[in-house]
Amino acid sequence: MVARGAADPAASDAASITALRILEVMLEGTGSSGVSEIAANLDLPKARVHRHLTQLRAAGFVQHDPKTRRYEIGWRLALFGNRIAIQASPVITAKPRMEQLRDAVNQTIVFSQVNETGVVVMEVLPGHSPMDILFHPGTTFGFNAAAQGKIALAFGSEEQLRDWEAFALDVRTERTLTDRVKLGVEVEEARERGWASAPEETYVGVNAIAAPVLDARGSLVGTLAIVGSVHYLPDPPEPATIEALMAASADLSADFGFKQPPPIRNEEEIEEH
């Protein structure tokens, strides 16, 4: 029982949800929204919608055009949107694509990002393999000691590559690449084909293949990798596994705003047209 004069928590929660739903409808629109449109969309009385809009307007979440009598997104909501875009973890964006890839290949899927010293694991999704390879977010690898590191060196910006030029070698197994010339060859190969592998270079008995994740500017957001026992993820990997990784990394890059450049047509193709 609610004491007289006290706000009903349930009613307050319902009002908050209604206000959020109104904002959601406005964000889904093409610009301004009228009270009648919002009310019809949410199947709510116009008076109730108008009351919420008045409160949202007073708080700066929406603004009202007296000439058209329509509402638009306000400065405070725009500010919130900018903050969310800046602070939202790329993992939130990556996870659905990771799940799709995991279900396609039945192996552990890893999303990593890059710092000044190497690759940092941000998210790990266990696979459905009889022998899953698991490690925790926060695990770090040197640029030379993981497939993800080779991808970073292949697709990092010029500024990043200058910062990483003198990176310390990270020796993890007998097969870890410590010859910088050989590493350079594999990095160039990764740049050309779009993926890299590191069979038993990070852990004995474990292979990984990785591909880049790019943003709207073509900058490296992170890497997407399939990790598994060499018994289930051999070297070289099955073509279908590589195709699944490349498709997932392309889809995830598109989610971050990256647009593939159109294919370059050779002179013969141009002449035919």
Phi, psi and omega in degrees: 000134181268131180296148180299132179091347179269149179286140177283116182303320181296319179294322179295317178297317180298320179295321179296317179296319179299317179298319179294322178295323177297315178297322179298316178299318180295321180291332179282344180282180183266353181177255180271159181225142176264158180302316182298319180298312181296316181299318180293321181296322183262357182056050180236155176297143180298324180298322180291317178297317180298321180297316179294318180297323178297318179292319179294324178294317180298330181269357178089007181279334174225162175230152186244134176261109183296335180288315182265346184061032180243162184247146177229168178296135181267174185297323184292320179292321177298320178295317177301317181300318178296318180294319179297317181299323181287319189269341183298132181288136175302338179300323180300318178289323186286329192301316179300320178291325177297318180296318179297317180293318178302316180292334181281324186247350179060031178236167176294135180245136185231130172251127183231156172236172189241138172238197187291337186248350181163208185255136179243125178288126181258325182208142179230128174246114178300146179269195179246021182282152175301337179227092181276146176257118185237138169211167192265149170306140185102344175298137182240148177229146174288161182301327184273352191250013182204152176301323180297324179294321177297321178296319178300316180291331181281328188239004177291160179287166178301321179295316178297316182297324176296319180294327185269355190305321184257031183297148178282141179288137180249107183263117184244326178219176178294340182263000177299134181288120176242352176273111185295331178292313179296321177299318179299323178295316180291327177295317178295321177297319178296322179296322183285318185264345175092005178206162180224156176232164180210068183295116178058024178267342178253313176225144177296132178082005184237138174242158176213143170234139186225154178222158183280153171241121186245156179256190185299333180271357184084010179277153182284115175279319183177199179227150175245131186223149169255130182234134180196170174299146179299342177289327183254343176229077186287172174240118001285155180289162174297141179306323180296326179292317178297316180299319179296318178296314182296320179295318181294318180293325177293318179296317181292321176299319177297323177298329178272005175100001181286136178243125179295133175293150179297148180298144179281124180269135179279173186297325181296318179296321180295318181295324180298330181269000000 
